[in-house]
Amino acid sequence: MSQPTWAAPTARNPVRATVALPGSKSLTNRYLVIAALAAEPSRLRAPLRSRDTELMAAALRALGVRVEDTRGPSPFGADWLVTPGPLRGPADLDCGLAGTVMRFLPAVAALAVGPVRFDGDERARQRPMAPLIAALRDLGIDVENAAQALPFTVRGSGSVRGGTVRLDASASSQFVSGLLLAGARFEQGVSVHHEGPPMPSQPHVTMTIEALRDVGVVVDELGGDEWRVEPGRIGGLDVQVEPDLSNAAAFLAAAVVTGGQVRVPGWPQYTTQAGDALRDLLDTMGADVSLDRDGLTVSGSGELYGLDVDLHDASELTPVVAALAALAESRSQLRGIAHLRYHETDRLAALAHELNALGGDVTETQDGLVIRPRPMHGGRFATYDDHRLATAAAVIGLRVPGIEVENVATTAKTLPGFTQLWSTMLAGCGRTPGGPGRAARTGRCTPTPSPRRCSRWTAAATPACSAGSLLRWSRPTPSRARIPGGWSPR
């Protein structure tokens, strides 16, 4: 049976908009776990209210934690009050497709008294769990499972001895974060050693460590692949959740694709979110990027360059970066992202297949994608129940009429109301819903160009940039190319 589709709007003019975004999923779910294990109540202000975070809240409630709504000023939903309580089973936890739920809560469940069963969506049963399950057993935790994946049952005894554990976290940094988050409640704390190929998404482990330190937990970083959490009291939280910077990717990309300007208010001056890499990525692809106390502003120049980049630490940005690369004027190579084959879907295969079906030229490599821009045409874009595939398709639709996105509702995993936010962003600057068949409203958007700066990720954009960085700018030759059909800065 064919899935319903959403007609991705095509922009007629440069986009000019301010887009406020809800809270970070990664921070919200870490704060929820910390609050559940704390010695006192906590308040999460402006948390993300999405499928992933609601699943986390529901799972904690099933374990005996009170998670209650309370009115706050956020337009995206209520704050959360979290009151810890004795953790207990029996409980059945629905992980959905949320890696944070299936990987953060098993160590928490070991602190409960009674059996706690974990399961999730069909695709969740295919996501890597074996290293974490083995690590839990090494810590003396009883895990019933033969397949080393969902579903499994943790038989909690109310306490965990803790100690030292070694595991291969090359498939997901969430294995490490899940142990660190609960480690202060273990009798001996926990020492975690990663042994294997490089661990992806290191910024997410840094995020976990800083969130724990903020509530008084002692965490030592003993090198790039070793961490120690001391046993001790976990304090309560009263925290404002930062906006989700990775969810900003598609909206900021709209400025680049259309030669317009998009501002995201509340962008932090300092953050552990991997999405902050957007500043350097978009700068290197041709945009002007400015961060001030009011937020982040991205202005498109009418130019869109390919790039050669290692996205190992910011892999969640890959789908939108791939969409931009498909619309660029020069070849791109995205590296260091082999682990994306085990996310909500095989993101590398999915991106290659869907972009090629629209006329693109994308080749999978051992650890990423090579993208050679080609003229693209409309068609169906399957999302495979992956929220980031859906937002990437929306970016393509800004330039390519007739993009029909399957199951765009999957964006509710981390960004409920995505299509409304997208339509609102485009409303003032002219758009054609679903292609050129309808009259578009007109609008006026005036991006302000400025000189390019040397990005800290850039290796070869300018002679002044230091060698050995992660990113190489692929400049069109013989001169800077304009985005096909795009607008020049005014």
C-alpha positions as CSV (number, residue, x, y, z in Angstrom):
1,M,0.0,0.0,0.0
2,S,1.4,3.4,-1.0
3,Q,2.1,5.8,1.8
4,P,0.6,9.3,1.8
5,T,2.9,12.0,0.6
6,W,3.6,15.7,1.4
7,A,4.2,18.0,-1.5
8,A,7.5,19.8,-0.6
9,P,7.1,23.5,-1.4
10,T,9.3,25.1,-4.0
11,A,10.7,28.6,-3.2
12,R,10.1,31.3,-5.8
13,N,12.2,33.9,-4.1
14,P,14.9,34.1,-1.4
15,V,13.6,33.1,2.0
16,R,13.8,35.6,4.8
17,A,12.6,34.4,8.1
18,T,13.2,34.0,11.8
19,V,12.6,30.4,12.9
20,A,12.3,29.6,16.6
21,L,12.9,25.9,17.3
22,P,12.0,23.7,20.3
23,G,14.5,22.2,22.7
24,S,17.3,19.7,22.0
25,K,16.3,16.0,22.0
26,S,19.8,15.0,23.1
27,L,19.8,17.3,26.1
28,T,16.2,16.7,27.0
29,N,16.6,12.9,27.3
30,R,19.9,13.2,29.2
31,Y,18.2,15.7,31.6
32,L,15.3,13.3,32.1
33,V,17.5,10.4,33.0
34,I,19.6,12.5,35.4
35,A,16.5,13.9,37.0
36,A,15.1,10.4,37.5
37,L,18.3,9.4,39.4
38,A,18.7,12.6,41.4
39,A,18.2,13.0,45.1
40,E,15.7,15.8,44.7
41,P,13.1,17.0,42.2
42,S,14.0,18.8,39.0
43,R,12.5,21.1,36.5
44,L,13.2,21.0,32.8
45,R,12.2,24.3,31.2
46,A,11.3,24.3,27.5
47,P,12.1,20.7,26.9
48,L,11.5,19.1,23.5
49,R,8.1,17.4,23.4
50,S,8.5,14.9,20.6
51,R,8.1,11.1,20.1
52,D,11.6,10.3,21.4
53,T,11.3,12.5,24.6
54,E,7.7,11.4,25.3
55,L,8.9,7.8,25.1
56,M,11.6,8.5,27.6
57,A,9.2,10.2,30.0
58,A,6.7,7.3,29.7
59,A,9.5,4.8,30.3
60,L,10.6,6.6,33.5
61,R,7.0,6.8,34.7
62,A,6.7,3.0,34.2
63,L,9.8,2.7,36.5
64,G,8.2,4.7,39.3
65,V,9.4,8.3,38.5
66,R,6.9,11.1,38.5
67,V,7.2,13.2,35.3
68,E,4.5,15.9,35.3
69,D,3.6,18.8,33.0
70,T,3.7,22.3,34.4
71,R,3.0,25.5,32.7
72,G,5.9,27.4,31.2
73,P,6.5,30.2,28.6
74,S,7.6,27.9,25.8
75,P,5.3,28.0,22.8
76,F,6.2,24.4,22.1
77,G,4.7,22.8,25.2
78,A,4.7,22.6,29.0
79,D,7.8,22.3,31.2
80,W,8.5,19.0,33.0
81,L,8.7,18.5,36.8
82,V,10.5,15.3,37.6
83,T,10.2,13.8,41.1
84,P,12.4,10.7,41.7
85,G,11.1,7.7,43.5
86,P,12.1,4.1,44.2
87,L,12.7,2.4,40.9
88,R,10.6,-0.7,40.4
89,G,9.5,-3.4,38.1
90,P,7.8,-5.2,36.6
91,A,7.7,-2.8,33.7
92,D,7.4,-2.8,29.9
93,L,9.3,0.0,28.2
94,D,8.6,1.0,24.6
95,C,11.7,2.3,23.1
96,G,10.1,3.2,19.7
97,L,13.0,3.9,17.4
98,A,14.8,6.1,20.1
99,G,18.4,5.1,20.6
100,T,18.6,7.2,23.7
101,V,15.8,5.2,25.3
102,M,17.1,1.7,24.4
103,R,20.7,2.6,25.4
104,F,20.3,5.0,28.3
105,L,17.7,3.1,30.4
106,P,19.1,-0.5,30.7
107,A,21.6,0.7,33.3
108,V,18.8,2.6,35.1
109,A,16.6,-0.5,35.0
110,A,19.3,-2.5,36.8
111,L,18.8,-0.1,39.8
112,A,15.1,-1.1,39.9
113,V,13.7,-4.0,41.8
114,G,12.1,-6.5,39.4
115,P,12.1,-7.3,35.7
116,V,12.1,-4.6,33.1
117,R,11.4,-5.6,29.5
118,F,12.6,-3.5,26.6
119,D,11.2,-3.5,23.1
120,G,10.5,-1.1,20.3
121,D,9.7,-0.6,16.6
122,E,10.7,-3.3,14.1
123,R,13.7,-1.3,12.9
124,A,14.8,-0.8,16.5
125,R,15.3,-4.6,16.8
126,Q,18.0,-4.2,14.1
127,R,19.9,-1.4,15.8
128,P,23.2,-2.4,17.5
129,M,22.9,-3.3,21.2
130,A,25.3,-6.2,21.7
131,P,28.3,-4.2,23.1
132,L,26.1,-2.5,25.7
133,I,24.4,-5.8,26.7
134,A,27.8,-7.4,27.2
135,A,29.0,-4.5,29.2
136,L,26.0,-4.6,31.5
137,R,26.6,-8.3,32.1
138,D,30.3,-7.6,32.9
139,L,29.1,-5.2,35.6
140,G,27.0,-8.0,37.2
141,I,23.7,-7.0,35.7
142,D,21.3,-9.8,34.8
143,V,20.1,-9.3,31.1
144,E,18.0,-12.0,29.5
145,N,18.5,-12.0,25.8
146,A,20.0,-14.4,23.3
147,A,20.0,-12.3,20.2
148,Q,22.0,-9.4,21.7
149,A,19.4,-6.9,20.5
150,L,15.8,-5.8,21.3
151,P,13.7,-7.3,22.9
152,F,15.5,-8.1,26.2
153,T,14.8,-8.0,29.9
154,V,16.9,-6.5,32.7
155,R,16.3,-8.2,36.0
156,G,17.0,-5.4,38.4
157,S,18.1,-6.2,42.0
158,G,17.9,-2.6,43.3
159,S,21.7,-2.0,43.2
160,V,24.6,-2.4,40.9
161,R,28.2,-3.2,42.0
162,G,29.8,-1.2,39.2
163,G,33.5,-1.2,38.6
164,T,35.5,-1.3,35.3
165,V,34.1,-2.3,32.0
166,R,35.5,-2.4,28.5
167,L,33.4,-2.2,25.3
168,D,33.5,-1.4,21.6
169,A,31.5,1.8,21.2
170,S,32.4,2.3,17.5
171,A,28.7,1.7,16.5
172,S,27.3,4.3,18.9
173,S,28.6,6.7,21.6
174,Q,25.3,6.2,23.3
175,F,26.7,2.9,24.8
176,V,29.2,5.0,26.7
177,S,26.7,7.8,27.7
178,G,24.2,5.2,29.0
179,L,26.8,3.8,31.4
180,L,28.1,7.2,32.5
181,L,24.6,8.6,33.2
182,A,23.8,5.9,35.8
183,G,27.4,5.4,37.1
184,A,27.1,7.6,40.1
185,R,24.4,5.4,41.5
186,F,26.6,2.3,41.3
187,E,28.3,1.2,44.5
188,Q,31.8,1.5,43.0
189,G,30.9,4.0,40.4
190,V,32.0,3.0,36.9
191,S,35.1,3.2,34.7
192,V,34.4,2.8,31.0
193,H,37.0,2.0,28.4
194,H,36.3,2.1,24.7
195,E,38.3,-0.5,22.8
196,G,37.8,-0.6,19.0
197,P,37.6,1.7,15.9
198,P,37.1,5.4,16.6
199,M,33.9,6.2,18.5
200,P,31.4,8.4,16.5
201,S,29.7,11.5,17.9
202,Q,32.2,12.3,20.6
203,P,30.4,15.7,21.3
204,H,27.5,13.7,22.6
205,V,29.7,12.0,25.3
206,T,31.0,15.5,26.1
207,M,27.4,16.6,26.5
208,T,26.7,13.7,28.9
209,I,29.8,14.6,31.0
210,E,29.0,18.3,31.3
211,A,25.3,17.5,32.2
212,L,26.5,15.2,35.0
213,R,29.1,17.7,36.3
214,D,26.4,20.4,36.4
215,V,24.6,18.3,39.1
216,G,27.7,17.6,41.1
217,V,28.7,14.3,39.7
218,V,32.5,13.8,39.6
219,V,33.5,12.6,36.1
220,D,37.2,12.2,35.0
221,E,38.2,12.0,31.4
222,L,41.3,9.8,31.4
223,G,42.2,10.1,27.7
224,G,40.1,10.0,24.6
225,D,38.7,6.6,25.2
226,E,38.4,6.2,29.0
227,W,36.1,7.8,31.5
228,R,35.5,7.5,35.3
229,V,32.4,8.3,37.2
230,E,32.7,8.4,41.0
231,P,29.8,7.1,43.1
232,G,27.9,9.9,44.9
233,R,24.9,12.1,45.1
234,I,23.2,13.4,42.0
235,G,21.7,16.8,42.5
236,G,18.5,18.1,41.0
237,L,18.2,20.3,37.9
238,D,16.5,23.6,37.1
239,V,17.6,23.9,33.5
240,Q,16.6,25.8,30.4
241,V,16.9,23.4,27.4
242,E,18.8,24.8,24.5
243,P,17.1,24.8,21.1
244,D,17.9,21.7,19.0
245,L,20.7,22.8,16.7
246,S,20.6,19.7,14.5
247,N,17.0,20.4,13.8
248,A,18.0,23.8,12.6
249,A,19.9,22.3,9.7
250,A,17.1,22.2,7.1
251,F,15.9,25.8,8.0
252,L,19.4,27.3,7.7
253,A,20.0,25.3,4.5
254,A,17.0,27.1,3.1
255,A,18.9,30.4,3.3
256,V,21.8,28.8,1.4
257,V,19.7,27.2,-1.3
258,T,17.5,30.3,-2.0
259,G,20.1,33.0,-1.5
260,G,18.0,34.3,1.4
261,Q,18.5,34.8,5.1
262,V,17.3,32.7,8.1
263,R,17.8,33.5,11.8
264,V,17.5,31.0,14.6
265,P,17.1,32.8,18.0
266,G,18.6,31.4,21.1
267,W,21.6,29.8,19.5
268,P,24.0,29.3,22.4
269,Q,27.4,31.0,22.4
270,Y,28.9,27.8,23.8
271,T,27.3,24.4,23.4
272,T,28.1,20.7,23.4
273,Q,25.6,20.0,20.7
274,A,27.1,18.6,17.5
275,G,24.8,20.7,15.4
276,D,26.9,23.7,16.2
277,A,29.1,22.4,13.3
278,L,26.6,23.9,11.0
279,R,28.2,27.3,11.4
280,D,31.4,26.1,9.7
281,L,29.8,23.8,7.3
282,L,27.5,26.4,5.8
283,D,30.2,29.0,5.8
284,T,32.4,26.7,3.7
285,M,29.6,25.9,1.3
286,G,29.3,29.6,0.5
287,A,27.0,31.2,3.1
288,D,27.7,34.1,5.4
289,V,27.2,33.0,9.0
290,S,26.9,35.4,12.0
291,L,26.4,34.5,15.7
292,D,25.5,37.2,18.2
293,R,23.5,37.5,21.4
294,D,20.3,37.4,19.4
295,G,21.0,34.1,17.7
296,L,22.5,32.6,14.5
297,T,21.9,34.2,11.1
298,V,22.8,32.5,7.9
299,S,22.7,34.5,4.6
300,G,22.9,32.8,1.3
301,S,25.2,34.4,-1.3
302,G,23.6,32.7,-4.4
303,E,26.7,30.4,-4.5
304,L,26.8,26.9,-3.3
305,Y,30.1,25.0,-3.2
306,G,30.8,21.3,-2.8
307,L,33.0,20.2,0.1
308,D,35.1,17.3,1.4
309,V,34.3,16.8,5.0
310,D,34.7,14.2,7.8
311,L,31.3,14.2,9.6
312,H,32.2,11.6,12.1
313,D,31.5,13.8,15.1
314,A,28.4,15.5,13.6
315,S,26.9,12.7,11.6
316,E,23.3,13.6,12.3
317,L,23.8,16.6,9.9
318,T,24.6,14.2,7.0
319,P,21.2,14.1,5.3
320,V,20.9,17.9,5.0
321,V,24.5,18.3,4.0
322,A,24.0,15.6,1.4
323,A,20.9,17.5,0.1
324,L,22.9,20.7,-0.2
325,A,25.8,18.9,-1.9
326,A,23.3,17.5,-4.5
327,L,22.3,21.1,-5.3
328,A,25.9,22.4,-5.4
329,E,28.1,23.2,-8.4
330,S,31.0,21.0,-7.6
331,R,31.7,17.5,-6.3
332,S,31.4,16.6,-2.6
333,Q,32.7,13.8,-0.4
334,L,31.2,13.0,3.0
335,R,33.5,10.8,5.1
336,G,33.6,9.1,8.5
337,I,30.0,8.2,8.6
338,A,29.9,4.4,8.1
339,H,28.0,4.1,11.4
340,L,25.0,5.8,9.8
341,R,24.1,2.4,8.3
342,Y,22.8,1.4,11.7
343,H,20.7,4.4,12.5
344,E,16.9,4.8,12.0
345,T,17.6,3.3,8.6
346,D,20.7,2.7,6.6
347,R,21.1,6.4,5.9
348,L,23.9,6.1,3.4
349,A,22.0,3.6,1.2
350,A,18.8,5.5,1.6
351,L,20.3,8.9,0.6
352,A,22.1,7.4,-2.4
353,H,19.0,5.6,-3.6
354,E,16.6,8.5,-3.2
355,L,18.8,11.2,-4.6
356,N,19.7,9.0,-7.6
357,A,16.1,8.3,-8.2
358,L,15.6,12.1,-8.7
359,G,18.4,12.2,-11.2
360,G,21.3,12.8,-8.8
361,D,24.7,11.1,-8.9
362,V,25.5,9.6,-5.5
363,T,27.9,6.8,-4.8
364,E,28.4,5.0,-1.5
365,T,31.9,4.6,-0.3
366,Q,33.2,2.4,2.6
367,D,32.6,5.3,5.1
368,G,30.4,7.8,3.4
369,L,29.1,9.3,0.1
370,V,30.5,10.9,-3.0
371,I,28.0,13.4,-4.5
372,R,28.3,14.8,-8.0
373,P,25.7,17.4,-8.7
374,R,23.3,16.7,-11.6
375,P,20.1,18.3,-12.7
376,M,17.3,16.7,-10.7
377,H,13.6,16.2,-11.3
378,G,10.5,15.7,-9.2
379,G,9.4,12.4,-7.8
380,R,8.6,10.5,-4.6
381,F,11.2,10.6,-1.9
382,A,10.9,7.7,0.6
383,T,11.9,8.4,4.2
384,Y,12.1,4.9,5.6
385,D,10.6,6.2,8.9
386,D,13.7,8.4,9.3
387,H,13.0,12.0,10.4
388,R,16.3,13.3,8.9
389,L,15.6,11.9,5.5
390,A,12.3,13.8,5.5
391,T,13.9,17.1,6.3
392,A,16.6,16.5,3.6
393,A,13.8,16.0,1.1
394,A,12.3,19.3,2.0
395,V,15.6,21.0,1.3
396,I,15.7,19.4,-2.2
397,G,12.1,20.5,-2.8
398,L,13.1,24.2,-2.4
399,R,14.9,24.0,-5.7
400,V,13.4,21.0,-7.4
401,P,9.6,21.1,-8.1
402,G,7.4,18.1,-7.6
403,I,9.1,16.4,-4.7
404,E,6.6,14.2,-2.9
405,V,7.8,13.2,0.5
406,E,6.6,9.9,1.9
407,N,5.6,9.8,5.6
408,V,6.7,13.3,6.5
409,A,5.0,12.7,9.8
410,T,8.1,10.8,10.9
411,T,9.6,14.2,11.7
412,A,7.6,14.1,14.9
413,K,10.4,11.8,16.3
414,T,12.4,15.0,17.1
415,L,10.4,17.9,15.6
416,P,6.7,17.8,15.8
417,G,5.0,20.3,13.5
418,F,7.8,20.4,11.0
419,T,5.6,21.0,8.0
420,Q,3.9,23.9,9.7
421,L,7.2,25.5,10.7
422,W,8.5,24.9,7.1
423,S,5.4,26.5,5.5
424,T,5.6,29.5,7.9
425,M,9.2,30.1,7.0
426,L,8.3,30.2,3.3
427,A,5.1,32.1,3.6
428,G,6.5,35.6,3.2
429,C,8.9,34.9,0.4
430,G,6.9,33.2,-2.3
431,R,6.5,29.5,-2.6
432,T,4.8,27.0,-4.8
433,P,3.3,24.1,-2.8
434,G,4.2,20.9,-4.5
435,G,5.7,22.5,-7.6
436,P,4.9,25.2,-10.2
437,G,1.2,24.3,-10.7
438,R,-0.1,26.9,-8.3
439,A,0.4,30.6,-8.0
440,A,2.9,31.6,-5.3
441,R,2.6,34.5,-2.9
442,T,5.3,37.0,-3.5
443,G,7.7,38.4,-0.9
444,R,10.8,40.4,-0.6
445,C,14.0,39.1,0.9
446,T,17.3,40.9,0.7
447,P,20.3,38.9,1.9
448,T,23.3,40.9,2.8
449,P,26.6,39.5,1.5
450,S,29.8,39.8,3.4
451,P,33.4,38.7,2.9
452,R,34.1,35.0,3.5
453,R,35.9,34.1,6.7
454,C,38.3,31.2,7.3
455,S,36.4,28.4,9.1
456,R,38.1,26.5,11.8
457,W,37.0,23.3,10.0
458,T,38.5,24.5,6.7
459,A,41.7,23.0,5.3
460,A,42.0,24.5,1.8
461,A,39.5,27.2,1.3
462,T,42.1,29.9,1.5
463,P,45.9,30.0,2.0
464,A,45.4,31.4,5.5
465,C,43.6,28.3,6.7
466,S,45.7,25.8,8.6
467,A,46.3,22.4,7.1
468,G,45.2,19.3,8.8
469,S,41.6,20.4,9.6
470,L,38.6,18.3,8.8
471,L,37.1,20.2,5.9
472,R,38.3,20.9,2.4
473,W,36.4,23.4,0.3
474,S,35.8,22.3,-3.3
475,R,35.8,25.5,-5.3
476,P,34.1,25.4,-8.7
477,T,36.4,26.2,-11.6
478,P,37.3,28.4,-13.4
479,S,35.2,30.8,-11.3
480,R,32.6,30.8,-8.5
481,A,29.5,29.2,-9.9
482,R,26.0,30.4,-9.2
483,I,23.3,28.1,-7.9
484,P,21.4,27.0,-11.0
485,G,18.3,29.2,-11.2
486,G,19.3,31.0,-8.0
487,W,19.4,34.6,-7.0
488,S,22.4,36.9,-6.8
489,P,22.9,38.9,-3.6
490,R,21.4,42.4,-3.8
